[in-house]
Amino acid sequence: MPRRIFTRPPKGSFSKTRGLIRMSWDVQNLENLLERRTPQDLSKMTVFQQKWIAKRELRGYHVPNIHERQFLNRHFESYLPNRQLTPEEKSKIPPIQTLAFGELERRPDVVLFRSHFADSIWKARQMVASRCVLVNGERCRYAARRLQDGDMVTVIPKAIPTLKGQKGTQMKFHPKAYMSPWMFTPAYLEVDYNTCSTVFLRSPVVQPNAMEIPSPLPPTFHQLAFEWYVSRKRARKVIPRDPLIVSGQYVKLKPKFDSIVRMDQKNKANALREQMTARRERKTAERHLRAEEMQQKETSV
């Protein structure tokens, strides 16, 4: 069964009860943002509750369109870039854990939303799946592709929601309602609206008195969420298996097919073991029968 792809907001994404902030220009999302002007007070909660709430809030904004397992396997690093800081720099620069979601900024769908070519992260992923996005002049079909420094992302103009016009004529910019709070561009992107393209310059870094990765939550939430995911990634560490041998050769297969082949080999080994056990029991029974016959002959004589 193919994996489900989130190309539209799931039901209840902008629920006021949950109050999660998303990557979207939706008016309900803006209302949730206005109601959350002050971050939630975590001082009266346990450490586990603090980490879990911080993870929920940040995952709702940064990782709403992919599974958590995919985020841990492809877009999360337990070791962040660090350097020695003076006491004065430590007081000005936010904690390094604010870069915990930095690897996600290399995804094409996130770049489209940051560049204002899509009105939500789900619309950006749909644009990639519909082959409306080019990376370095080639069609990009996978939103999980990792962009390299200097890669250019180009969008077909008809797919941009803020551009309107008839076929064969010059398209004009028509702003959408409630888009102004999201109209800012990170320093690691260079956007050209005339050509509908964006250049990914570099990875996000920490800046004095600022978080370079746009986020609606304070740095303390990023620290707690990073600690949560680090513990999850350590717990998910997979024990390495023995190499798979097929027809006398070492082979490397995808996890799904690898498990199928290993199960088939295990079943064959179990069947062979059962045959050998049955043969051994049959020979033992025959040996006992012959011994009893010899004993009866000796007693009759």
Secondary structure, 3 states (H helix, E strand, C coil): CCCCCCCCCCCCCCCCCCCCCCCECCHHHHHHHHHCCCCCCCCCCCHHHHHHHHHHHHHHHHCCCCCHHHHHHHCCCCCCCCCCCCHHHHHHCCCHHHHCCHHHHHCHHHHHHHCCCCCEHHHHHHHHHCCCEEECCEECCCCCCCCCCCCEEEECHHHCCCEECCCCCCCEECCCCCCHHHCCCCCCEEEECCCCEEEECCCCCCECCECCCCCCCCHHHHHHHHHHHHHHHHHCCCCCCCCEEECCEEECCCHHHHHHHHHHHHHHHHHHHHHHHHHHHHHHHHHHHHHHHHHHHHHHC
